[in-house]
Amino acid sequence: MVDKMTARFTALEDRIMQDIVRRINMTGKITSTADWQINRLKILGYSSEDIEASLKETLNATYPEMFELYDKVINWEYVRNKDVYEQINAEYIPYEENEQLQQITEGIKRQTRDELDNITQSLGFYLDYGDGKRILTPLAQVYQGFLDAACMDIVSGAFDYNSVLRRVVTQLTNSGLRQIDYASGRANRIDVAARRAIMTGVSQITGKITDYNAEKLGADHFEVAWHSGARPTHAVWQGKVWTREQLVNVCGLGSATGLLGINCYHEYYPFFPGISERNWTDEWLEEQNRKENTPKTFNGKEYTLYEAKQRQRQMETCMRAQREKVELLKTGGADPDDVMLARAKYQGQLNEYSRFCKKMSLTEERERIYYDMRGRIAPRKYIDISAQRDIIKEKKVLESKTHSSAIKAEEKKIYKDNVETAVLFDSRGNVLFRESSGASNYVKFSKEQLSRMKGATLTHNHPSSSTFSPADVSIMTEQGLNVIRATGTSKTYQLKKLNGAEVNHDFSIDYEKAMSDNKKITDKDFRKYEKERKQGKISPLEYQDKINELNKKWNDLNSDWLKKNSKKYGYKYGVIERGK
């Protein structure tokens, strides 16, 4: 165990020293952050002589160059501890006298039950063979290694958690990983899983350190910290004083959903009744809970503060996914128009995020979006379609105009075709352009064509006679269409923007997920019919009939979802029978 702990701290010290040197090489001086990290090394037990020797060796610097570096930082007004640079000696803090190092070590030992591995207790990439025992795979060990190093970096105080998260996510994605699979069958995006595991692990280590200190102080009471937007089950006990037993029985300490459980960032501290003073009174907590549970409205939906913060996290996850999609399109050599459309969608998500945070009085946390280290994704020149309310007062589009003879005439020309054709109309029913890419399931638009769609009506044929695709919905929301129609041999489907409604860019994302869920419903029967066909139990003709029935069922499920949900995204969905 001693060797494992030594290896943990040696690796940590190496990472700190490498980061200090990186900062010095970039700026030619010991920066404020480097000064902080040097002091953390001192706290971890390094002597000033050790620090100077390590810096000199890693920087490949001469003694005169080291003296110049030290002289600059000594004269700096905000230097934290001049003795580190002025009194170079071999004195170090022995472990027996190093309280901070003892606390960190004890916290990690308790968190890992003296194993010193898997600090975050993550089960990512474990296998479950059904006997209740989870098997550690080599990939799980690699994943845990990244997470353990991250926890050590944050707990030491030498690195801020955003920098660590950016590094870990970059390391994992560079290795080719895109999601973390669990023995339970769940899967999470790499950024979501890594962040949750690291932050939960750090919180739990902090709790172990608190327990260690409380035992030394003989404390049996603890004050649980308060933070805004706590989940409802945590809001009832945060900010209050509890005994050790109540931390378990009331606050759920040790459970996945309780204090210091998954995604819980509460802390607790020793409290001495009659001596300590509470940070949060019952009256203050009651008033704060009242304020946080008073809902605010955005896009027709009400959110408490907790619900708003959960929605904020979802939006950030969607934007990270869209950033990844843009990069994959670029790397895969996709059509530049497709890349631009994906980037414009991301910009729309950013704009929606800003408006939501402002409406909900939330602080934007864009560092959660950007820790993938992908750089700028949004287009440099972008017209904020979503910010414009798609209301052109002088051009009111009436229902009768949407179903005008001009639009019906164009649809009559294309509804039986085997290739997809799109026609764009202005508010008076005049044709702005016709476009076809010669494919049966898509039409590509130029930038100039996309720029003409705001407030217009777009109709196109679906040779498969299906309802809208997620791409159709995305075009609708991103380009500011007033109406989009899809016509087939038996029906015409229509989405129309509700007057005064704000554009909701989650529409296409949520619809795509719903389509995927609906597909799972029909897949069971598909596999059954496929097996029967291979075994000769049904003829090819019967097989095709059954597949057609399944496709119709899937289409009906998708259509039902649009009918039930479109209004909450600001649109009205309708189905028009052919000939009506």
C-alpha positions as CSV (number, residue, x, y, z in Angstrom):
1,M,0.0,0.0,0.0
2,V,2.9,2.4,0.8
3,D,4.3,1.8,-2.7
4,K,0.9,2.5,-4.3
5,M,0.5,5.7,-2.4
6,T,4.0,6.8,-3.1
7,A,3.4,6.2,-6.8
8,R,0.2,8.3,-6.7
9,F,1.9,11.3,-5.1
10,T,5.0,11.0,-7.3
11,A,2.8,11.0,-10.5
12,L,0.9,14.0,-9.0
13,E,4.1,15.9,-8.3
14,D,5.4,15.2,-11.9
15,R,2.2,16.6,-13.4
16,I,2.4,19.7,-11.2
17,M,6.0,20.3,-12.1
18,Q,5.3,19.8,-15.8
19,D,2.5,22.3,-15.7
20,I,4.6,24.9,-13.8
21,V,7.4,24.5,-16.5
22,R,4.8,24.8,-19.3
23,R,3.6,28.1,-17.8
24,I,7.2,29.4,-17.4
25,N,8.1,28.5,-20.9
26,M,5.0,30.3,-22.3
27,T,5.5,33.5,-20.4
28,G,9.2,33.6,-19.4
29,K,8.3,34.1,-15.8
30,I,6.7,32.4,-12.8
31,T,3.1,33.3,-13.2
32,S,0.5,33.6,-10.5
33,T,-0.8,30.1,-11.1
34,A,2.7,28.7,-11.2
35,D,3.5,30.4,-7.9
36,W,0.3,28.8,-6.4
37,Q,1.4,25.4,-7.7
38,I,4.9,25.8,-6.3
39,N,3.4,26.5,-2.9
40,R,1.2,23.4,-3.3
41,L,4.4,21.4,-3.9
42,K,5.8,22.9,-0.6
43,I,2.6,21.8,1.2
44,L,3.0,18.3,-0.3
45,G,6.4,18.1,1.5
46,Y,8.9,19.4,-1.1
47,S,11.8,21.5,0.3
48,S,12.6,24.8,-1.5
49,E,15.9,23.1,-2.6
50,D,13.9,20.2,-4.1
51,I,11.7,22.7,-6.0
52,E,14.6,24.7,-7.3
53,A,16.5,21.6,-8.4
54,S,13.4,20.1,-10.2
55,L,12.7,23.4,-12.0
56,K,16.3,23.9,-13.0
57,E,16.5,20.3,-14.4
58,T,13.1,20.4,-16.2
59,L,13.7,23.9,-17.7
60,N,17.3,23.0,-18.6
61,A,18.2,26.4,-17.1
62,T,21.4,27.7,-15.7
63,Y,21.7,29.0,-12.1
64,P,21.9,32.7,-13.3
65,E,18.6,32.1,-15.2
66,M,17.0,30.5,-12.1
67,F,18.2,33.5,-10.0
68,E,16.6,35.9,-12.5
69,L,13.3,33.9,-12.4
70,Y,13.3,34.0,-8.6
71,D,14.2,37.7,-8.4
72,K,11.2,38.6,-10.6
73,V,8.7,36.7,-8.5
74,I,10.1,38.0,-5.2
75,N,9.5,41.6,-6.3
76,W,6.0,40.7,-7.3
77,E,3.4,42.4,-5.0
78,Y,1.1,39.4,-4.8
79,V,3.6,36.6,-4.3
80,R,2.2,34.1,-1.8
81,N,5.3,33.0,0.1
82,K,8.6,34.7,-0.5
83,D,10.5,32.3,1.7
84,V,10.1,29.6,-1.0
85,Y,12.3,31.7,-3.3
86,E,14.5,33.6,-0.8
87,Q,15.5,30.8,1.6
88,I,16.7,27.9,-0.5
89,N,17.4,25.0,1.9
90,A,16.8,21.3,2.3
91,E,14.2,21.7,5.0
92,Y,11.0,19.9,4.2
93,I,7.8,19.0,6.2
94,P,8.0,15.4,7.4
95,Y,4.9,13.4,6.8
96,E,4.3,13.1,10.6
97,E,4.1,16.9,10.8
98,N,2.4,17.5,7.5
99,E,-1.3,17.8,8.4
100,Q,-2.5,18.6,4.9
101,L,-0.7,15.6,3.4
102,Q,-2.0,13.3,6.1
103,Q,-5.6,14.5,5.5
104,I,-5.3,13.9,1.7
105,T,-3.7,10.5,2.2
106,E,-6.3,9.4,4.8
107,G,-9.1,10.6,2.7
108,I,-7.9,8.5,-0.3
109,K,-7.3,5.4,1.8
110,R,-10.9,5.6,3.3
111,Q,-12.4,6.3,-0.1
112,T,-10.8,3.3,-1.7
113,R,-11.0,1.0,1.4
114,D,-7.2,0.9,1.5
115,E,-7.0,-0.3,-2.1
116,L,-5.8,3.1,-3.4
117,D,-7.3,2.2,-6.9
118,N,-10.5,3.5,-8.5
119,I,-10.8,6.6,-6.4
120,T,-14.0,7.6,-8.1
121,Q,-15.6,4.1,-7.6
122,S,-16.6,4.2,-11.2
123,L,-17.9,1.0,-12.8
124,G,-17.3,2.1,-16.3
125,F,-16.3,-0.8,-18.7
126,Y,-16.8,-3.4,-16.0
127,L,-18.6,-6.6,-17.3
128,D,-21.5,-8.4,-15.5
129,Y,-21.8,-12.1,-16.4
130,G,-25.1,-12.4,-14.4
131,D,-23.8,-13.8,-11.2
132,G,-23.7,-10.4,-9.4
133,K,-19.9,-10.2,-9.7
134,R,-18.5,-7.4,-11.8
135,I,-15.4,-8.2,-13.8
136,L,-12.7,-5.5,-14.2
137,T,-11.6,-5.2,-17.8
138,P,-8.3,-3.7,-19.1
139,L,-10.2,-0.8,-20.6
140,A,-11.8,-0.2,-17.2
141,Q,-8.3,0.0,-15.6
142,V,-7.2,2.5,-18.2
143,Y,-10.3,4.6,-17.7
144,Q,-9.9,4.5,-13.9
145,G,-6.3,5.6,-14.2
146,F,-7.3,8.8,-16.0
147,L,-10.0,9.5,-13.4
148,D,-7.7,8.7,-10.4
149,A,-5.1,11.1,-11.7
150,A,-7.8,13.8,-12.1
151,C,-9.0,13.4,-8.6
152,M,-5.5,13.6,-7.2
153,D,-4.9,16.8,-9.1
154,I,-8.0,18.5,-7.8
155,V,-7.8,17.3,-4.2
156,S,-4.2,18.5,-4.0
157,G,-5.3,22.0,-4.8
158,A,-2.7,22.4,-7.6
159,F,-5.2,22.3,-10.5
160,D,-8.6,23.8,-10.9
161,Y,-11.3,21.3,-11.9
162,N,-12.2,22.9,-15.2
163,S,-8.6,22.5,-16.4
164,V,-8.5,18.9,-15.2
165,L,-11.8,18.0,-16.9
166,R,-10.7,19.5,-20.2
167,R,-7.5,17.5,-20.0
168,V,-9.2,14.2,-19.1
169,V,-11.9,14.5,-21.7
170,T,-9.3,15.3,-24.4
171,Q,-7.2,12.4,-23.3
172,L,-10.1,10.0,-23.5
173,T,-11.6,11.2,-26.8
174,N,-8.1,11.3,-28.4
175,S,-7.9,7.6,-27.5
176,G,-11.0,7.0,-29.7
177,L,-13.6,6.7,-26.9
178,R,-16.9,8.4,-27.4
179,Q,-19.0,6.8,-24.6
180,I,-18.6,4.9,-21.4
181,D,-20.4,1.6,-21.1
182,Y,-21.5,0.2,-17.7
183,A,-22.2,-3.3,-16.6
184,S,-25.8,-2.3,-15.9
185,G,-26.3,-1.8,-19.7
186,R,-26.3,2.0,-19.4
187,A,-24.0,4.2,-21.5
188,N,-23.0,7.9,-21.2
189,R,-21.2,10.3,-23.3
190,I,-17.5,10.5,-22.3
191,D,-17.8,14.1,-21.1
192,V,-20.9,13.5,-19.0
193,A,-19.5,10.3,-17.4
194,A,-16.0,11.6,-16.7
195,R,-17.3,14.9,-15.2
196,R,-19.8,13.1,-12.9
197,A,-17.3,10.5,-11.8
198,I,-14.5,13.0,-11.0
199,M,-16.7,15.6,-9.2
200,T,-18.5,12.9,-7.2
201,G,-15.1,11.3,-6.3
202,V,-13.6,14.6,-5.2
203,S,-16.7,15.4,-3.0
204,Q,-16.5,11.9,-1.4
205,I,-12.7,12.3,-0.6
206,T,-13.5,15.7,0.9
207,G,-16.1,13.9,3.1
208,K,-13.6,11.3,4.2
209,I,-11.2,14.1,5.1
210,T,-14.0,15.8,7.2
211,D,-14.6,12.5,9.0
212,Y,-10.9,12.1,9.7
213,N,-10.7,15.6,11.2
214,A,-14.0,15.1,13.1
215,E,-12.6,12.0,14.8
216,K,-9.5,13.9,15.9
217,L,-11.7,16.7,17.3
218,G,-14.2,14.4,18.9
219,A,-17.1,16.0,17.0
220,D,-20.5,14.3,16.6
221,H,-22.5,17.1,15.1
222,F,-22.1,18.5,11.5
223,E,-23.4,21.4,9.5
224,V,-24.3,20.5,6.0
225,A,-23.4,23.2,3.4
226,W,-26.2,24.9,1.4
227,H,-26.2,25.7,-2.3
228,S,-28.8,27.1,-4.6
229,G,-30.8,24.8,-6.9
230,A,-30.4,21.7,-4.9
231,R,-32.5,18.7,-5.9
232,P,-35.8,18.6,-3.9
233,T,-34.7,15.6,-1.8
234,H,-31.6,17.4,-0.7
235,A,-33.1,20.8,-0.2
236,V,-34.9,19.5,2.9
237,W,-31.7,18.8,4.9
238,Q,-29.1,21.2,3.4
239,G,-27.9,24.1,5.5
240,K,-28.9,22.4,8.8
241,V,-27.0,20.7,11.7
242,W,-27.2,16.9,12.1
243,T,-25.6,14.2,14.2
244,R,-23.3,11.6,12.7
245,E,-26.2,9.1,12.8
246,Q,-28.6,11.6,11.2
247,L,-26.2,12.2,8.3
248,V,-26.8,8.6,7.4
249,N,-30.5,8.2,8.4
250,V,-31.8,11.6,7.3
251,C,-29.3,12.9,4.7
252,G,-28.6,9.5,3.1
253,L,-24.8,9.6,3.6
254,G,-23.3,6.5,1.9
255,S,-26.2,6.0,-0.6
256,A,-26.0,6.7,-4.3
257,T,-28.8,9.3,-4.1
258,G,-28.0,10.9,-0.7
259,L,-25.3,13.2,0.8
260,L,-22.0,12.8,-1.2
261,G,-23.8,10.4,-3.6
262,I,-23.8,10.7,-7.4
263,N,-23.7,14.3,-8.6
264,C,-24.0,15.6,-5.0
265,Y,-21.7,18.5,-4.3
266,H,-22.7,19.2,-0.7
267,E,-20.1,19.2,2.0
268,Y,-20.4,18.9,5.8
269,Y,-18.2,20.3,8.6
270,P,-17.7,19.6,12.3
271,F,-20.2,21.7,14.4
272,F,-20.0,22.2,18.2
273,P,-23.4,23.0,19.8
274,G,-23.2,26.0,22.1
275,I,-19.9,27.1,20.5
276,S,-20.3,27.1,16.7
277,E,-22.7,29.4,15.0
278,R,-24.9,28.3,12.1
279,N,-24.2,29.8,8.6
280,W,-27.8,29.4,7.5
281,T,-30.8,30.0,9.9
282,D,-34.0,28.1,9.5
283,E,-35.8,31.4,8.6
284,W,-33.4,32.1,5.9
285,L,-33.6,28.6,4.5
286,E,-37.4,28.7,4.5
287,E,-37.4,32.0,2.6
288,Q,-34.8,30.7,0.1
289,N,-36.8,27.5,-0.6
290,R,-39.9,29.6,-1.2
291,K,-38.0,31.7,-3.8
292,E,-36.5,28.7,-5.5
293,N,-39.8,26.9,-5.8
294,T,-41.6,29.8,-7.4
295,P,-41.5,28.9,-11.1
296,K,-40.5,31.0,-14.0
297,T,-41.8,30.5,-17.6
298,F,-39.7,30.0,-20.8
299,N,-41.2,28.9,-24.1
300,G,-44.5,28.2,-22.4
301,K,-43.0,25.9,-19.8
302,E,-42.6,26.5,-16.1
303,Y,-39.3,25.8,-14.3
304,T,-38.4,25.9,-10.6
305,L,-34.7,26.8,-10.0
306,Y,-33.8,23.1,-9.7
307,E,-35.6,22.2,-12.9
308,A,-34.1,25.2,-14.7
309,K,-30.6,24.1,-13.7
310,Q,-31.3,20.5,-14.9
311,R,-32.5,22.0,-18.2
312,Q,-29.3,24.1,-18.4
313,R,-27.2,20.9,-17.9
314,Q,-29.2,19.2,-20.7
315,M,-28.7,22.1,-23.1
316,E,-24.9,22.0,-22.4
317,T,-24.8,18.3,-23.1
318,C,-26.7,18.8,-26.4
319,M,-24.2,21.5,-27.4
320,R,-21.2,19.4,-26.7
321,A,-22.8,16.6,-28.8
322,Q,-23.4,19.1,-31.6
323,R,-19.8,20.4,-31.4
324,E,-18.6,16.8,-31.8
325,K,-21.0,16.3,-34.8
326,V,-19.5,19.3,-36.5
327,E,-16.0,18.0,-36.0
328,L,-16.9,14.6,-37.3
329,L,-18.5,16.1,-40.4
330,K,-15.4,18.1,-41.1
331,T,-13.1,15.2,-40.5
332,G,-15.2,12.9,-42.7
333,G,-15.1,15.3,-45.6
334,A,-18.8,16.1,-45.6
335,D,-20.3,18.6,-48.0
336,P,-19.4,22.2,-46.8
337,D,-23.1,23.1,-46.8
338,D,-23.8,20.3,-44.4
339,V,-21.0,21.4,-42.1
340,M,-22.3,25.0,-42.2
341,L,-25.8,23.9,-41.4
342,A,-24.5,21.9,-38.4
343,R,-22.5,24.9,-37.2
344,A,-25.5,27.2,-37.6
345,K,-27.5,24.7,-35.6
346,Y,-24.9,24.9,-32.8
347,Q,-25.0,28.7,-32.9
348,G,-28.8,28.5,-32.5
349,Q,-28.4,26.3,-29.5
350,L,-25.9,28.8,-28.0
351,N,-28.4,31.6,-28.5
352,E,-31.2,29.6,-27.0
353,Y,-29.0,28.8,-24.0
354,S,-28.2,32.5,-23.4
355,R,-31.8,33.5,-23.5
356,F,-32.8,30.6,-21.2
357,C,-30.2,31.5,-18.6
358,K,-31.1,35.2,-18.8
359,K,-34.8,34.4,-18.3
360,M,-34.1,32.0,-15.5
361,S,-31.6,34.3,-13.8
362,L,-28.9,31.6,-14.2
363,T,-25.2,32.2,-14.7
364,E,-24.0,30.9,-18.1
365,E,-21.5,28.1,-17.5
366,R,-19.9,27.9,-20.9
367,E,-16.8,26.2,-19.6
368,R,-19.0,23.1,-19.4
369,I,-19.6,23.4,-23.2
370,Y,-16.0,24.1,-24.1
371,Y,-14.0,21.6,-22.1
372,D,-13.9,19.3,-25.2
373,M,-11.0,21.6,-26.4
374,R,-12.4,21.7,-29.9
375,G,-12.0,25.5,-30.3
376,R,-14.4,27.7,-32.1
377,I,-17.3,25.8,-33.7
378,A,-19.9,28.5,-34.3
379,P,-19.7,30.3,-37.7
380,R,-18.0,33.7,-37.6
381,K,-20.7,35.3,-39.6
382,Y,-24.1,34.2,-38.6
383,I,-27.5,35.8,-38.7
384,D,-29.3,34.9,-35.5
385,I,-32.4,33.3,-36.9
386,S,-33.7,32.1,-33.6
387,A,-33.4,35.6,-32.0
388,Q,-35.7,37.0,-34.7
389,R,-39.2,36.1,-33.8
390,D,-40.3,35.0,-37.3
391,I,-43.1,37.6,-37.1
392,I,-43.3,39.8,-40.1
393,K,-46.1,42.2,-39.3
394,E,-46.7,43.3,-42.9
395,K,-46.8,39.7,-44.2
396,K,-49.4,37.8,-42.3
397,V,-49.7,34.2,-43.5
398,L,-53.2,32.9,-43.3
399,E,-54.2,29.2,-43.1
400,S,-56.0,29.5,-46.4
401,K,-52.9,30.8,-48.1
402,T,-50.9,27.8,-46.8
403,H,-53.2,25.5,-48.6
404,S,-53.4,27.7,-51.7
405,S,-54.0,26.3,-55.1
406,A,-50.4,27.2,-56.1
407,I,-48.9,25.0,-53.4
408,K,-51.3,22.2,-54.2
409,A,-50.5,22.4,-57.9
410,E,-46.8,22.0,-57.2
411,E,-47.4,19.1,-54.8
412,K,-49.5,17.4,-57.5
413,K,-46.5,17.4,-59.8
414,I,-44.2,15.7,-57.4
415,Y,-46.1,13.5,-54.9
416,K,-45.7,10.4,-57.0
417,D,-42.0,10.9,-57.9
418,N,-39.3,8.5,-56.8
419,V,-36.8,11.3,-56.2
420,E,-37.3,14.0,-53.6
421,T,-38.0,17.6,-54.8
422,A,-38.4,20.7,-52.7
423,V,-40.3,23.9,-53.6
424,L,-40.1,27.1,-51.6
425,F,-43.0,29.7,-51.6
426,D,-43.2,33.2,-50.3
427,S,-46.1,34.4,-48.2
428,R,-48.2,35.1,-51.4
429,G,-47.7,31.6,-52.8
430,N,-45.1,32.6,-55.4
431,V,-42.4,30.0,-56.1
432,L,-39.0,31.2,-54.9
433,F,-37.1,28.1,-56.1
434,R,-37.3,24.4,-56.9
435,E,-34.5,22.0,-55.9
436,S,-33.7,18.3,-56.3
437,S,-30.5,16.4,-55.6
438,G,-31.7,13.3,-57.5
439,A,-31.9,11.3,-54.3
440,S,-34.9,9.5,-52.8
441,N,-34.5,10.7,-49.3
442,Y,-32.9,14.1,-49.2
443,V,-32.4,17.5,-50.9
444,K,-29.3,19.6,-50.5
445,F,-29.7,23.4,-50.3
446,S,-27.2,26.1,-51.1
447,K,-26.4,28.8,-48.6
448,E,-28.3,31.3,-50.8
449,Q,-31.3,29.0,-50.8
450,L,-31.2,28.6,-47.0
451,S,-31.0,32.4,-46.6
452,R,-34.4,32.8,-48.4
453,M,-36.3,30.4,-46.2
454,K,-37.1,32.7,-43.3
455,G,-40.9,33.2,-43.0
456,A,-41.5,31.1,-46.1
457,T,-43.3,27.8,-46.9
458,L,-41.3,24.8,-48.0
459,T,-43.0,21.7,-49.4
460,H,-41.3,18.6,-50.6
461,N,-42.3,15.0,-51.5
462,H,-41.5,11.9,-49.5
463,P,-41.3,8.9,-52.0
464,S,-41.7,6.7,-48.9
465,S,-44.9,8.6,-47.9
466,S,-43.5,9.0,-44.4
467,T,-43.9,11.9,-42.1
468,F,-41.2,14.4,-41.3
469,S,-37.6,13.5,-40.6
470,P,-35.4,15.1,-37.9
471,A,-33.6,16.9,-40.7
472,D,-36.9,18.4,-41.8
473,V,-37.6,19.6,-38.3
474,S,-34.1,21.0,-38.0
475,I,-34.5,23.0,-41.3
476,M,-37.8,24.3,-39.9
477,T,-36.4,25.6,-36.7
478,E,-32.9,26.7,-37.9
479,Q,-34.0,28.5,-41.0
480,G,-37.1,30.2,-39.6
481,L,-39.7,28.6,-41.9
482,N,-43.3,29.5,-41.3
483,V,-44.6,26.2,-42.7
484,I,-43.0,22.9,-43.9
485,R,-45.0,20.2,-45.7
486,A,-44.1,16.7,-46.8
487,T,-46.4,15.2,-49.4
488,G,-46.8,11.5,-50.4
489,T,-49.2,9.2,-52.3
490,S,-51.8,9.1,-49.6
491,K,-51.2,12.0,-47.1
492,T,-49.6,15.4,-46.7
493,Y,-48.0,16.3,-43.4
494,Q,-47.6,19.8,-42.2
495,L,-45.8,21.7,-39.4
496,K,-46.8,25.4,-38.9
497,K,-45.2,27.8,-36.6
498,L,-47.6,29.1,-33.9
499,N,-47.9,32.9,-33.8
500,G,-45.6,34.6,-31.3
501,A,-43.9,31.3,-30.2
502,E,-40.2,31.3,-29.6
503,V,-38.0,28.9,-31.6
504,N,-37.0,25.8,-29.6
505,H,-33.9,24.1,-31.0
506,D,-34.4,21.0,-29.0
507,F,-37.4,20.0,-31.2
508,S,-35.3,18.1,-33.8
509,I,-33.1,16.5,-31.1
510,D,-36.0,15.3,-29.0
511,Y,-37.8,14.1,-32.1
512,E,-34.8,12.1,-33.3
513,K,-34.7,10.4,-29.9
514,A,-38.4,9.6,-30.1
515,M,-38.0,8.1,-33.6
516,S,-35.2,5.9,-32.2
517,D,-37.3,4.8,-29.3
518,N,-40.2,4.0,-31.7
519,K,-37.8,2.0,-33.9
520,K,-37.0,-0.2,-30.9
521,I,-40.7,-1.1,-30.7
522,T,-40.9,-2.4,-34.2
523,D,-37.4,-4.0,-34.3
524,K,-38.5,-7.1,-32.3
525,D,-41.1,-8.0,-35.0
526,F,-38.6,-7.1,-37.8
527,R,-36.1,-9.7,-36.4
528,K,-38.9,-12.2,-36.1
529,Y,-39.9,-11.8,-39.7
530,E,-36.3,-11.8,-40.9
531,K,-35.8,-15.1,-39.1
532,E,-39.0,-16.6,-40.6
533,R,-37.9,-15.5,-44.1
534,K,-34.5,-17.2,-43.7
535,Q,-36.1,-20.4,-42.4
536,G,-38.6,-20.4,-45.4
537,K,-41.6,-20.1,-43.1
538,I,-42.9,-17.0,-45.1
539,S,-42.5,-16.2,-48.8
540,P,-40.5,-13.2,-50.0
541,L,-43.8,-11.5,-50.9
542,E,-45.3,-12.1,-47.4
543,Y,-42.1,-10.9,-45.9
544,Q,-42.2,-7.7,-47.8
545,D,-45.9,-7.1,-46.9
546,K,-45.0,-7.5,-43.2
547,I,-42.1,-5.2,-43.5
548,N,-44.3,-2.6,-45.1
549,E,-46.7,-3.0,-42.2
550,L,-43.9,-2.4,-39.7
551,N,-42.7,0.7,-41.6
552,K,-46.3,2.0,-41.5
553,K,-46.5,1.3,-37.8
554,W,-43.2,3.1,-37.2
555,N,-44.4,6.1,-39.3
556,D,-47.7,6.2,-37.4
557,L,-45.8,6.2,-34.0
558,N,-43.6,9.1,-35.2
559,S,-46.7,11.0,-36.5
560,D,-48.5,10.5,-33.2
561,W,-45.4,11.8,-31.3
562,L,-45.4,15.0,-33.4
563,K,-49.2,15.4,-32.9
564,K,-48.8,15.2,-29.2
565,N,-45.6,17.2,-28.7
566,S,-45.3,19.8,-31.4
567,K,-47.1,22.5,-29.6
568,K,-44.7,22.6,-26.7
569,Y,-41.9,23.4,-29.2
570,G,-44.0,26.2,-30.7
571,Y,-45.5,24.4,-33.8
572,K,-48.8,22.9,-34.9
573,Y,-48.8,19.5,-36.6
574,G,-51.4,18.3,-39.0
575,V,-52.1,15.5,-41.4
576,I,-54.1,16.1,-44.6
577,E,-55.5,13.2,-46.6
578,R,-54.7,13.2,-50.3
579,G,-57.5,15.0,-52.3
580,K,-58.7,17.1,-49.4
